[in-house]
Each structure stands twice: as C-alpha cells, then as structure tokens.
Amino acid sequence: MAEFKDAKGDRWQVAVTGGTIKRALDLLKVDLGQPLAGKPPLLSRFDIDIAFKVDLLYVVCMPQADEREISDLQFAERLEGDSLYAASQALLAAWADFFRRGLRQEATARAIEKEQEALRAVFEVASQTLASEEFEGATARELARLKSKLKRSLNRLGRSAASSRRSPGPTPRSEPSAS
C-alpha cells in the first residue's frame, strides 16, 4: 500500500477503493473511475490545480483524518513541499494500482503511471534548473536590471517632485475690494 509522511512526520496510508471513488464523487463531484475524462482530464487537473490536489488527497485520506480528528484545513497545512509531492506520488501509485489490480484495466493504469513519470521528470528538471549556475547567473542579471530600472524610475520621480515644489514665480496679487 502506498503511503507518505506529512510535514509533521505523521504517516498516511493511501489506497483507492470503491469507498474512495464514492467519497470523491459525493464531495468533489469528480469520478476517479474516469481519470482520462474531462477538460482538462482529471489526471491532468490533479497535476495543475493545487487546491484540487489537496482536496482530493484529503478525500482519499479522510477515514484516517477522521480517526485522528484532523480537519480538511489542518490536513492541508500538513502538505508542504516534499510532503505534498510525496502524497501526490502515493495517490498516483494507489490510483494506478486500483485500475491494474482492482479493475484489470492495464491501459488506464499505464496512463496514470505515465502521468506520475512526467510529474517526477518535471520536478527533476525544475530542481536541476534551479540549482544550475546558468540559472543563478540569469537571475542575478535580471535582478540587477530590475534594480537599475527601479533606480532610474525613482530618480525621475524625485526630479519631478522637486520641480513641482519650486515656486512658479510671483503670485498675482488680488486687488483690494472697494467696500
């Protein structure tokens, strides 16, 4: 059975069952039995919509959360960085297992595994890119450019404010009224 550890160090077991399918349909109005349906497909939505991802993970883990008296928001607070990634991977593995072993739908299981592989690849490329010297140099250059641009804008603003404070010349006098 797939599992993950949350940011507080607690372990969560992840299984997709008939109950999971029913809870997701009742609470989120999504059919986990149709991972390739929808626009975007449910499987892709899981990857790109973080709030949906967190809600779906909660629905999957809901029986355990109820036992531990952990609300959906408290559960969500436990999913950060590595724990959210681990939870996502665990759910994708359990979801594929449900189709492979439970329904004997190898093609659907393989599609889920391909999504899992793509997610891992994106995470790896992003990590490598962020750690690269090239990225560091490009970031430093862009920050220097933005700093220079901000400085020029502030200088122009300062000159503009200074010129508006200068006296425009003698103030015209008004004639005394004859009363």
HUKA-V917867 format. One line per field, one symbol per residue. phi: phi as a letter, one per 30 degrees, with the letter a starting at -180 (. if undefined). psi: psi as a letter, one per 20 degrees, with the letter a starting at -180 (. if undefined). Layout:
phi: ???
psi: ???
This chain:
phi: .dabcddcjdcbdbbcbeddedddddccibcddbdccjbdeeddeedccdddedddddddceedddedhcdddddeddcbhedddddddddddddddeddddchcdddeddddddddddddddddddddddddddeddddddddddddddddddddddddddddddddkddddcddddc
psi: pqrrpriijqqppopprhhggggggghikqoiimijqrorqgghhhhhnggggggggghgjggggghjlprhghghhinqdhhgggggggghghgghghghhikngggghgghgggggggggggggggghiqhgggghggggggghggggggghgggggghghiiqpjapppqqpqqo.
